[in-house]
């Protein structure tokens, strides 16, 4: 076999790394892939027996290794022991984790759990093995917090593949100042034969080269192992990726610095693909459900019998099963199987959350003579008020709080009752009462032709064209630009058809905006006890669009519901538009922080060949904000969405892609799900939060987390009969100041918690964590629970933990209670 490869000179050392990149279901069915991975690993182990110098890179457990382990367990169990042996010897090198998710398209804790659980799994499989590299194979680099995330996950080096181009190495300096030696590299020789941009050409290139052998699902060739016997090991060798990086590290002082933002575009072209059926979109929603379950486990820890972490860990594994990087382009039959898994995982998570809420209800003290207790739980780290939906049968009743005050409530959709739950404690719960009454809750009535609603913050009306006129009552300013359709406009932009043989390639730019033509005759409003709603309908061609705008008492958040009924197989995107009436700056929420979106031309790795033409496109996690120093708007995307933002600097209009329409359902090498057309009915919920000052002053990230994490409720079936009863109102954890966010709170064993915090405004502070139980010991750890911080920096004051949190830093604490 020909292993000649370009070098920098006679002193350049070449490290040959061998892989077979797993693409889950790319160009073939999943069943084909599973058979292929079995064949690959059997071949690798066979070559290793005959060639002690042979080394191979393994990517993931869930997608690549599991099919082999299942087959070997049924047909040849000794191969499992052999695989463990090769791992322990370091000849089988793990370069990913449980899965290989698109880093810019999953929620924050998913990134961490994938890494931490992956390291724990492989450590258990081969205790002597130590993984030093995380390779985001076939992926863009991700957000500017990746250096810090990788370091805290225990990795020394980071690698990514896209955009394709000649390999480069550099010190990636992250948002918080963390650095990690990183390399843009390929997973096959062809990936490293592309060109190099002028900006990358200026990076220092050490006399060390990685030669990648093996592409998508390739079968390893023993000829290389035979040929390598004659190589001069000082010039080239079969190697691990770790050895390559260790050779690079000798030149660390010469390496160029780059960052913090390397690519804010990522796979922008997939925005809106498959609409509400998009697998990543649906899967991301499960993260918040699992974080709720973990916090409820913590709340009930004092009244539970034992602690079993397997249940929640199993649900995380189910979530990670659906994060494979090529998942959106699977064949139709594989799409249905993946979609069913998401549905089952979500159902199991909801049932477990309901079980834990019921456990709280059974142990909370409440007055049986007042009525049936309604337990409302909040997983976030601050006290909050919001509307709660309660599933109760029709009847004559009312909702009261603990003081006996009647709480406004009303019948809502799906036969549920809505009521305003005020000041529910942080990581805690509050008890309300379902009480008998002389009449049923209010049923809001609709007023046809009425075109306005209002609360304490805004008055919202429509003009003759259906554009929203939003008056901020405090500042007396009309928000948005009604001449451009107003905030909440829905537009369609045409797109180039996907490539005939590569249905996954969808290039820009988009065409001019075609606004929805609202029919003022469909406008109606209702003013209920808990919320007021303004609705109108319209069309874009043959596509029907319905928009609802909702205000809650005292809330600065404006909620939108957009329903699109797409009928035509066409090419383009349906978008939510927010035309702004002032000069400002765009900031994007990212995992554990925020990035300013400007000067895209300075991003070293922006724009891959299949994502060209999107000059102002960007991704964000949960929210974006357009602000000046005096005023701004935060846009909160639909729960689970991850990309599709575009700010036109000339018109100052921020648009978000809700749905991508396509004229074909083709994908990589075959036929994808019919959802690829973007047809049918799709309903999206999003929100806009106008605010004074910039996004930091407004704490925009809190609004986004509240929108994506509604308060949960449960009706108690019987009064508490336990001696270890909980109070009727309880906060287990609270975190201040407001620029420190509690990402997760969970039990790790009986009497021990793990709390993860992050600073999200770029301002170093001392975080104060108030706990319901007195902590006896607190350690700063990495994501695997290994102590990394000096305990002297943590101060315990009875129920309080004081810990310094640097700008943009992620801090994980292990807290021993009692």
C-alpha positions in Angstrom: 0.0 0.0 0.0 1.2 3.5 -0.8 1.9 5.5 2.3 3.8 8.4 0.8 2.6 11.7 2.2 3.7 15.3 2.0 6.2 16.4 4.7 7.7 19.7 5.7 11.2 18.4 5.3 13.6 15.6 6.2 13.3 16.2 9.9 9.5 16.0 10.0 8.3 13.0 12.0 5.2 11.3 10.7 2.7 9.6 13.1 0.4 7.2 11.2 -2.9 6.8 12.9 -5.4 4.2 11.7 -9.1 4.5 12.1 -12.5 3.5 10.6 -14.7 6.5 11.0 -18.2 5.5 12.2 -21.0 7.5 10.7 -23.9 5.7 12.4 -26.1 5.4 9.3 -24.4 7.5 6.6 -25.0 6.2 3.1 -26.1 2.8 4.5 -28.7 1.5 6.9 -28.0 1.2 10.6 -28.1 -2.6 10.3 -25.3 -2.5 7.7 -23.2 -0.2 9.9 -23.5 -2.5 12.9 -22.3 -5.5 10.9 -19.5 -3.3 9.5 -18.3 -2.3 13.0 -18.2 -5.9 14.1 -16.1 -6.8 11.0 -13.8 -3.8 11.6 -13.0 -4.7 15.2 -12.6 -8.4 14.5 -10.2 -7.5 11.8 -8.3 -5.1 14.1 -7.9 -7.7 16.8 -6.7 -10.2 14.2 -4.0 -7.9 12.9 -2.9 -7.0 16.4 -2.2 -10.7 17.2 0.3 -10.9 14.3 1.7 -7.4 14.5 2.6 -6.1 18.1 3.3 -2.6 16.8 -0.2 -2.2 15.3 -2.4 0.6 16.8 -6.0 1.5 16.1 -8.3 4.4 17.1 -11.8 3.6 18.5 -14.3 6.4 18.4 -17.5 5.7 20.4 -19.0 3.1 22.7 -22.7 3.5 21.9 -22.5 3.6 18.1 -19.3 1.7 17.3 -18.3 -0.6 20.2 -21.7 -1.8 21.5 -22.6 -3.8 18.3 -19.2 -5.7 18.6 -19.7 -6.3 22.3 -23.1 -7.7 21.7 -21.9 -10.0 18.9 -18.9 -11.2 20.8 -20.9 -11.9 23.9 -23.1 -14.2 21.8 -20.5 -15.8 19.5 -16.9 -15.4 20.8 -16.7 -14.0 24.3 -12.9 -14.3 24.6 -12.7 -11.4 22.0 -14.1 -9.1 24.7 -11.2 -10.0 27.0 -8.8 -9.5 24.1 -10.2 -6.1 23.4 -9.8 -5.1 27.1 -6.2 -6.2 26.9 -5.5 -4.1 23.8 -7.1 -1.1 25.6 -4.9 -1.6 28.6 -1.8 -1.9 26.4 -2.7 1.4 24.7 -2.8 -0.2 21.3 -6.5 0.4 21.0 -6.9 4.1 21.6 -10.2 5.7 22.5 -10.5 9.2 20.9 -14.2 10.1 21.6 -16.5 9.0 24.4 -19.9 7.3 24.8 -21.0 9.2 21.7 -19.7 11.8 19.2 -22.3 14.6 19.3 -22.2 17.7 17.2 -20.9 20.0 19.9 -22.8 23.1 18.7 -26.1 21.2 18.5 -26.6 19.7 21.9 -27.3 21.3 25.3 -24.5 22.0 27.8 -24.8 19.1 30.3 -25.0 16.6 27.4 -21.5 17.6 26.4 -20.2 17.0 29.9 -22.1 13.8 30.7 -20.9 12.3 27.4 -17.3 12.9 28.3 -17.5 12.0 32.0 -19.6 8.9 31.5 -17.4 7.8 28.6 -14.2 8.2 30.6 -15.8 6.3 33.5 -16.9 3.4 31.2 -13.6 2.9 29.5 -11.7 3.2 32.8 -13.9 0.4 34.2 -13.3 -1.6 31.0 -9.5 -1.2 31.2 -8.4 0.4 34.5 -4.9 1.0 33.3 -6.0 2.9 30.3 -5.8 6.7 30.4 -7.5 8.8 27.6 -5.7 12.1 26.9 -7.3 13.2 23.6 -10.8 14.1 22.8 -11.3 14.0 19.0 -14.5 15.6 17.6 -14.3 13.4 14.6 -15.9 14.8 11.4 -17.1 17.9 13.3 -16.5 21.6 13.6 -14.6 22.9 16.7 -17.6 24.0 18.8 -18.0 26.9 21.2 -15.3 28.9 22.9 -15.8 27.1 26.2 -14.4 23.8 24.7 -10.9 24.4 26.1 -12.2 24.7 29.6 -14.7 21.8 29.2 -12.0 19.5 27.8 -9.6 20.4 30.6 -12.2 19.8 33.3 -13.2 16.5 31.6 -9.6 15.3 32.0 -8.3 15.7 28.4 -4.9 17.2 27.6 -5.5 17.6 23.9 -8.3 18.4 21.5 -8.9 17.6 17.8 -11.6 18.4 15.3 -12.0 17.8 11.6 -13.9 20.5 9.9 -13.7 22.5 7.8 -11.5 20.2 5.8 -8.1 21.5 5.1 -4.4 21.0 5.7 -3.7 20.1 9.4 -2.8 22.9 11.7 -2.0 22.9 15.4 -2.3 25.8 17.9 -3.0 26.8 21.4 -6.8 27.3 21.7 -7.4 30.1 24.2 -11.0 29.8 25.4 -13.5 32.2 26.6 -12.3 31.9 30.2 -8.6 31.9 29.4 -8.2 28.1 29.5 -5.8 26.8 26.9 -5.5 23.4 25.2 -3.3 22.2 22.4 -5.7 21.7 19.5 -5.5 20.5 16.0 -7.7 20.8 12.9 -7.1 17.3 11.4 -8.8 14.8 9.3 -9.8 11.2 9.6 -8.4 10.1 6.2 -5.7 11.3 3.9 -8.1 12.9 1.6 -9.3 15.2 4.4 -5.8 16.6 4.8 -5.2 17.3 1.1 -7.5 20.4 0.9 -6.1 23.9 0.9 -5.3 26.1 3.8 -6.7 29.6 4.3 -4.2 32.5 4.6 -5.1 33.0 8.3 -4.3 29.3 9.0 -1.2 29.5 6.9 0.2 32.0 9.4 0.0 29.5 12.3 3.3 27.9 13.3 3.7 24.4 12.0 6.0 22.1 14.0 8.0 19.4 12.2 5.4 16.8 13.4 2.7 15.4 11.1 -0.2 13.1 11.7 -1.0 10.9 8.7 -4.6 9.7 8.9 -5.3 6.3 7.3 -8.9 5.0 7.0 -12.1 6.8 6.1 -15.8 6.2 6.5 -16.4 2.6 7.7 -13.2 1.3 6.1 -11.8 -2.1 6.8 -8.2 -2.0 8.1 -5.6 -3.3 5.7 -2.9 -5.6 7.1 -0.5 -4.6 4.4 0.2 -1.4 6.3 1.3 -3.4 9.4 3.7 -5.5 7.3 5.1 -2.4 5.5 5.6 -0.6 8.8 8.1 -3.2 10.0 10.7 -1.7 7.7 10.1 2.0 8.7 12.6 4.1 10.4 10.8 4.8 13.7 12.5 8.2 14.0 10.8 9.4 10.8 7.5 7.6 10.7 5.6 5.1 12.8 2.2 3.7 13.5 1.1 5.7 16.4 -1.6 6.9 18.8 -3.1 10.4 18.4 -1.8 11.0 21.9 1.8 10.3 20.8 1.3 12.8 18.0 0.2 15.5 20.4 3.0 14.7 22.9 5.4 15.3 20.0 3.7 18.6 19.2 3.8 19.7 22.8 7.6 19.8 22.6 7.1 22.9 20.5 4.4 24.4 22.7 6.2 27.7 23.2 6.3 28.2 19.4 2.7 27.3 18.8 0.4 30.2 17.8 -2.5 31.2 20.0 -6.0 31.3 18.5 -9.5 31.9 19.7 -11.7 32.3 21.6 -14.3 32.0 18.8 -13.2 29.7 16.0 -16.5 29.0 14.2 -19.9 30.5 15.0 -21.5 29.1 11.8 -21.1 25.3 12.3 -23.8 23.3 10.4 -26.1 26.2 10.0 -27.7 24.7 6.9 -29.6 22.1 9.0 -31.6 24.8 10.9 -35.3 23.9 10.7 -34.6 20.6 9.0 -37.5 18.2 9.7 -39.3 20.9 11.8 -40.7 19.7 15.1 -39.7 16.1 14.1 -36.0 17.0 14.1 -34.2 14.3 16.2 -31.7 16.7 17.8 -34.4 19.3 18.5 -36.5 16.6 20.3 -33.6 15.0 22.1 -32.3 18.2 23.5 -35.5 18.8 25.4 -34.9 15.6 27.3 -31.8 17.1 29.0 -33.9 19.6 31.0 -36.2 16.7 32.0 -33.2 14.7 33.3 -31.8 17.7 35.2 -35.3 18.1 36.8 -35.3 14.4 37.8 -31.8 14.8 39.3 -32.9 17.8 41.4 -36.0 16.0 42.5 -33.9 13.0 43.6 -31.9 15.4 45.7 -35.0 17.0 47.2 -36.4 13.6 48.1 -33.1 12.2 49.4 -34.0 12.7 53.0 -37.3 10.7 52.6 -36.2 8.0 50.1 -35.1 4.5 50.9 -31.6 4.3 49.6 -30.1 5.9 46.5 -30.0 4.2 43.1 -28.1 6.2 40.5 -28.6 3.6 37.7 -32.0 4.8 36.7 -31.1 8.3 35.9 -27.7 7.3 34.3 -29.6 4.9 32.1 -31.8 7.7 30.9 -28.7 9.8 30.1 -27.4 6.9 28.1 -30.7 6.8 26.2 -30.3 10.5 25.5 -26.7 10.0 24.3 -27.8 7.2 22.0 -29.5 9.9 19.9 -26.6 12.4 19.6 -24.6 10.7 16.8 -23.2 13.3 14.6 -24.8 12.1 11.3 -28.2 11.3 12.8 -30.2 13.9 10.8 -29.4 12.1 7.6 -30.3 8.5 8.4 -32.6 6.5 6.1 -36.3 6.5 6.7 -36.5 3.2 8.6 -33.7 4.2 10.9 -35.3 7.6 11.5 -38.4 6.0 12.8 -36.4 3.7 15.1 -34.5 6.7 16.5 -37.6 8.8 16.8 -39.3 6.0 18.8 -36.3 5.8 21.2 -36.6 9.6 21.8 -40.4 9.2 22.5 -39.7 6.3 24.9 -36.9 8.1 26.7 -39.0 11.2 27.1 -41.9 9.2 28.4 -39.7 7.4 31.0 -38.2 10.7 32.1 -41.6 12.2 32.6 -42.9 9.2 34.5 -39.8 9.3 36.7 -40.3 13.0 37.4 -43.9 12.4 38.2 -42.9 9.5 40.6 -40.5 11.8 42.4 -43.0 14.7 42.6 -45.5 12.2 44.1 -42.8 11.2 46.6 -42.5 14.9 47.6 -46.3 15.2 47.9 -46.5 12.1 50.1 -43.9 13.5 52.5 -44.7 17.2 52.5 -46.8 18.6 55.4 -50.1 20.1 54.3 -53.4 20.9 55.8 -55.9 18.2 54.7 -58.8 20.3 55.9 -58.0 23.1 53.4 -58.0 20.9 50.3 -55.8 18.6 48.3 -52.1 19.7 48.1 -50.6 20.8 44.8 -46.8 20.5 44.9 -45.1 22.9 42.5 -41.4 22.2 41.9 -38.6 24.5 40.5 -35.2 23.0 39.5 -33.5 26.3 38.8 -31.2 28.0 41.3 -33.3 31.1 42.0 -36.9 31.8 43.3 -39.3 32.3 40.4 -43.0 32.9 39.6 -44.7 31.4 36.5 -47.9 29.9 35.2 -48.4 26.3 36.0 -50.6 23.8 34.1 -52.4 21.3 36.2 -54.1 18.1 35.0 -57.3 17.8 37.0 -60.8 16.7 36.1 -63.6 19.3 35.5 -65.4 20.4 38.6 -66.1 23.3 41.0 -62.8 24.3 42.7 -60.3 27.0 43.2 -56.6 27.3 43.9 -55.3 28.8 47.2 -51.8 29.5 48.4 -50.5 28.6 51.9 -51.9 31.8 53.4 -55.4 30.9 52.2 -55.4 33.6 49.5 -57.3 32.6 46.3 -54.9 32.3 43.4 -56.2 33.3 39.9 -56.8 30.2 37.8 -58.5 29.3 34.5 -59.3 26.4 32.2 -56.7 26.1 29.5 -56.1 23.9 26.5 -56.0 20.1 26.7 -58.5 20.2 29.7 -55.8 21.6 31.9 -56.1 24.3 34.5 -53.6 27.1 34.6 -52.7 29.2 37.7 -50.0 31.6 38.7 -47.6 30.0 41.1 -45.8 32.8 42.9 -42.3 32.7 44.4 -41.5 29.0 44.1 -38.3 28.5 46.0 -35.0 27.7 44.2 -34.2 24.0 43.7 -37.3 23.4 45.8 -41.1 23.4 46.0 -44.1 25.2 47.3 -47.5 23.8 48.3 -50.8 25.2 46.9 -54.2 23.8 47.6 -57.0 22.5 45.3 -60.1 23.6 47.2 -63.9 23.1 46.7 -65.7 26.1 45.3 -69.2 27.2 44.2 -68.2 27.4 40.6 -65.6 26.0 38.2 -62.5 28.0 37.2 -62.9 30.7 34.6 -63.1 29.7 31.0 -61.5 32.5 29.0 -63.8 33.8 26.2 -62.6 34.9 22.8 -63.5 38.3 21.4 -63.5 38.1 17.6 -62.2 41.2 15.9 -60.5 42.4 19.1 -56.9 43.3 18.2 -55.2 44.2 21.5 -54.1 42.8 24.8 -52.1 44.2 27.7 -50.5 43.5 31.1 -48.5 45.7 33.5 -45.5 45.9 31.1 -47.0 46.1 27.6 -49.9 46.9 25.4 -49.9 44.9 22.2 -52.1 45.5 19.2 -52.1 44.8 15.5 -52.3 47.2 12.6 -54.2 46.7 9.4 -51.4 44.6 7.9 -51.3 42.4 11.0 -47.9 43.8 12.2 -47.6 43.9 16.0 -47.5 47.2 17.7 -45.9 46.7 21.1 -45.8 49.6 23.5 -43.4 49.3 26.5 -45.5 51.0 29.2 -42.4 51.9 31.3 -40.3 53.5 28.7 -43.2 54.6 26.5 -41.4 53.4 23.4 -43.0 51.3 20.6 -40.8 48.2 20.1 -39.5 46.8 16.9 -40.1 48.3 13.4 -43.6 47.8 12.2 -42.7 49.1 8.7 -40.7 45.9 8.4 -43.4 43.6 9.7 -42.8 44.3 13.5 -41.6 41.9 16.1 -43.1 38.5 15.5 -43.3 38.7 11.7 -43.1 35.4 9.9 -41.3 35.3 6.6 -40.3 32.8 3.9 -37.0 32.9 2.1 -36.3 30.7 -1.0 -33.2 28.5 -1.1 -31.2 26.6 -3.6 -32.4 23.0 -4.0 -30.1 20.4 -2.3 -27.6 18.8 -4.5 -29.1 15.9 -6.6 -26.8 13.2 -5.4 -26.0 14.7 -2.0 -29.3 15.7 -0.4 -27.4 16.7 2.7 -25.6 19.6 1.0 -27.8 22.8 1.3 -26.0 25.9 0.3 -26.9 29.6 0.7 -27.6 32.4 0.4 -31.4 32.6 0.9 -33.6 34.8 -1.3 -35.5 37.9 -0.4 -38.0 37.7 2.4 -41.7 37.1 1.6 -43.8 38.2 4.5 -46.8 36.4 5.8 -50.0 38.2 4.7 -52.1 38.4 7.8 -55.9 38.3 7.5 -57.2 40.9 10.0 -60.6 39.2 9.9 -59.1 36.3 11.8 -57.7 38.5 14.6 -59.2 37.8 18.0 -58.1 38.1 21.7 -59.0 36.8 25.1 -58.2 38.1 28.5 -58.2 35.4 31.1 -57.4 35.4 34.8 -53.9 34.0 34.2 -52.9 35.2 30.7 -54.1 37.2 27.7 -53.7 36.1 24.1 -53.9 37.8 20.8 -54.2 35.5 17.7 -54.2 36.0 14.0 -53.8 33.9 10.9 -52.4 34.4 7.4 -50.7 32.8 4.4 -47.4 32.7 2.5 -48.5 31.3 -0.8 -50.4 28.1 0.0 -48.8 27.8 3.4 -51.1 28.6 6.3 -49.5 30.4 9.3 -51.1 31.0 12.7 -49.6 33.3 15.3 -50.5 33.7 19.0 -49.0 36.3 21.3 -49.3 35.7 25.0 -48.8 38.0 28.1 -48.8 36.8 31.7 -49.5 39.1 34.7 -46.5 41.2 35.6 -44.2 39.4 33.2 -41.7 41.2 30.9 -41.6 38.1 28.6 -43.7 38.0 25.5 -44.5 34.5 24.4 -45.2 33.5 20.8 -46.8 30.4 19.3 -46.2 30.0 15.6 -48.0 27.2 13.7 -47.0 26.6 10.1 -49.0 24.3 7.8 -46.7 23.7 4.8 -48.3 22.1 1.8 -45.8 22.5 -1.1 -42.6 20.7 -1.8 -40.4 23.7 -2.3 -37.0 24.9 -1.2 -36.6 27.6 1.5 -37.0 28.5 5.1 -39.9 29.8 7.3 -38.5 32.3 9.9 -39.5 34.3 12.9 -38.4 37.9 12.3 -37.5 40.6 14.8 -36.7 43.9 13.1 -35.0 46.2 15.5 -35.3 50.0 15.6 -31.8 50.9 17.0 -28.2 50.2 16.5 -26.9 47.3 18.7 -24.7 44.3 19.0 -25.6 40.6 18.7 -24.7 38.2 21.6 -25.3 34.5 21.5 -25.9 32.2 24.4 -23.5 29.2 24.2 -22.9 26.3 26.6 -21.8 27.8 29.9 -21.5 31.4 28.6 -22.0 33.8 25.8 -20.2 35.0 22.7 -20.4 38.3 20.8 -21.4 37.7 17.2 -19.4 40.1 14.9 -16.2 40.1 12.8 -17.0 36.7 11.4 -14.1 37.0 9.0 -11.7 36.7 11.9 -12.9 33.2 12.8 -10.2 30.8 11.7 -12.5 27.8 10.9 -15.8 29.4 9.7 -17.5 27.8 6.7 -17.2 24.3 5.5 -17.8 23.4 1.8 -21.4 22.2 2.5 -22.3 25.3 4.6 -21.3 28.1 2.2 -23.3 31.2 1.4 -24.5 32.0 4.9 -22.6 35.2 5.5 -24.3 36.3 8.7 -25.6 32.9 9.9 -24.8 31.7 13.4 -25.7 29.2 16.1 -26.7 29.7 19.7 -27.8 27.7 22.7 -31.2 28.8 24.0 -31.0 32.6 23.4 -29.6 35.5 21.4 -29.7 39.1 22.4 -29.6 42.3 20.3 -28.8 45.3 22.6 -27.3 48.7 22.8 -26.1 50.1 26.2 -29.6 51.5 26.8 -32.1 49.0 25.4 -32.3 45.5 23.9 -34.3 42.4 22.9 -33.6 38.9 23.9 -34.9 36.2 21.6 -35.5 32.8 23.2 -35.7 30.1 20.6 -38.0 27.0 20.7 -37.0 24.5 23.4 -34.4 22.1 21.9 -33.4 24.3 18.9 -29.7 25.0 18.4 -29.0 27.0 15.2 -30.6 29.1 12.6 -30.0 32.8 13.7 -29.1 35.4 11.1 -28.8 39.2 11.7 -28.9 41.4 8.7 -26.7 44.4 9.7 -28.2 46.7 7.1 -31.9 46.2 8.1 -31.0 45.4 11.7 -33.4 42.4 11.5 -32.7 39.2 13.5 -34.3 36.1 12.0 -34.6 32.6 13.3 -35.3 29.6 11.1 -38.2 27.6 12.3 -38.8 25.2 9.4 -36.8 24.2 6.3 -38.8 23.2 3.3 -37.2 20.9 0.7 -38.2 19.6 -2.7 -36.5 16.3 -2.0 -36.3 13.8 0.8 -32.9 12.5 -0.4 -30.1 12.3 2.0 -26.5 10.8 2.0 -26.8 8.0 -0.5 -30.4 7.2 -0.1 -33.9 8.1 0.8 -34.5 9.9 4.1 -37.7 10.4 6.1 -40.5 12.3 4.4 -40.1 14.8 7.2 -37.2 16.0 5.1 -39.8 17.8 2.9 -40.9 20.0 5.8 -44.5 19.4 5.0 -47.4 19.2 7.5 -48.3 21.1 10.6 -45.4 22.4 12.9 -46.0 24.4 16.0 -43.1 26.3 17.7 -43.1 28.2 21.0 -40.5 31.0 21.3 -40.3 34.3 23.2 -39.0 37.9 23.2 -37.9 39.7 26.3 -37.5 43.5 25.8 -35.3 45.0 28.4 -33.4 48.2 29.5 -29.6 48.0 29.4 -27.6 45.3 27.8 -28.1 41.5 28.2 -25.9 41.4 31.3 -28.0 43.9 33.1 -31.1 42.1 31.9 -29.8 38.6 32.9 -31.3 37.3 29.6 -30.0 33.8 30.3 -32.4 33.5 33.2 -35.4 34.2 31.0 -34.3 31.5 28.6 -33.8 28.9 31.3 -37.2 29.7 32.8 -38.9 29.5 29.4 -37.3 26.0 28.7 -37.9 24.8 32.3 -41.5 25.3 33.2 -42.5 24.8 36.8 -43.8 21.2 37.4 -46.9 20.4 39.5 -48.4 17.3 41.1 -51.7 16.8 43.0 -51.3 14.9 46.2 -53.5 11.9 46.7 -53.4 11.7 50.5 -52.2 13.6 53.5 -48.7 13.0 54.8 -48.5 10.1 57.4 -44.7 10.1 57.7 -42.7 11.0 60.8 -39.9 12.4 58.6 -42.2 14.9 56.9 -40.9 17.7 54.9 -42.2 21.3 55.3 -44.8 22.6 52.9 -42.3 25.2 51.5 -38.7 24.3 51.0 -35.6 25.5 49.1 -32.8 23.0 49.1 -30.2 25.1 47.2 -30.0 28.7 46.2 -27.2 30.4 44.3 -26.3 34.1 44.1 -25.3 36.5 42.7 -27.5 36.4 39.5 -24.6 36.1 37.1 -23.8 32.6 38.6 -26.0 29.9 37.2 -26.6 26.5 38.7 -26.3 24.1 35.8 -27.0 20.9 37.6 -27.6 19.6 41.1 -27.6 15.9 41.7 -26.8 13.1 44.2 -23.7 11.1 43.6 -24.1 8.8 46.6 -26.0 8.8 49.9 -25.2 12.0 51.8 -23.2 13.6 48.9 -24.2 16.0 46.2 -22.6 17.3 43.0 -23.3 21.0 42.2 -22.2 22.6 38.9 -22.1 26.4 38.6 -20.9 28.7 35.9 -20.3 32.4 35.6 -22.2 33.7 32.6 -21.5 37.5 32.3 -17.7 37.7 32.3 -17.5 39.1 35.8 -15.5 37.2 38.6 -17.5 36.9 41.8 -17.7 35.0 45.0 -20.7 32.7 44.7 -22.8 32.1 47.7 -24.7 28.7 47.8 -27.3 28.3 50.5 -28.2 24.7 51.3 -31.1 23.3 53.3 -28.7 20.8 55.0 -25.4 21.8 56.7 -22.4 20.8 54.6 -19.5 19.2 56.4 -17.1 19.0 53.5 -16.9 20.7 50.1 -14.3 20.0 47.3 -13.8 21.6 43.9 -13.6 18.8 41.4 -13.4 18.0 37.7 -16.3 16.5 35.9 -15.3 13.0 37.1 -15.3 14.0 40.8 -11.5 14.2 41.1 -10.4 17.1 43.4 -8.7 19.8 41.4 -9.2 23.0 43.4 -7.6 24.0 46.7 -10.1 23.5 49.5 -8.8 26.7 51.3 -10.7 28.8 48.7 -14.0 27.2 49.8 -15.5 28.8 52.9 -18.3 27.1 54.9 -20.6 29.2 57.0 -23.2 26.9 58.5 -25.8 26.6 55.7 -23.7 28.6 53.2 -20.9 27.7 50.9 -18.7 30.6 49.6 -16.6 29.9 46.6 -14.8 32.2 44.1 -15.9 31.8 40.5 -13.8 33.5 37.9 -15.1 35.1 34.7 -16.8 32.5 32.5 -15.5 29.7 34.8 -17.3 26.4 35.3 -17.0 25.2 38.9 -18.1 21.7 40.0 -18.4 21.0 43.8 -18.8 17.7 45.7 -20.7 18.5 48.8 -20.9 16.1 51.8 -24.0 16.7 53.9 -24.0 16.3 57.7 
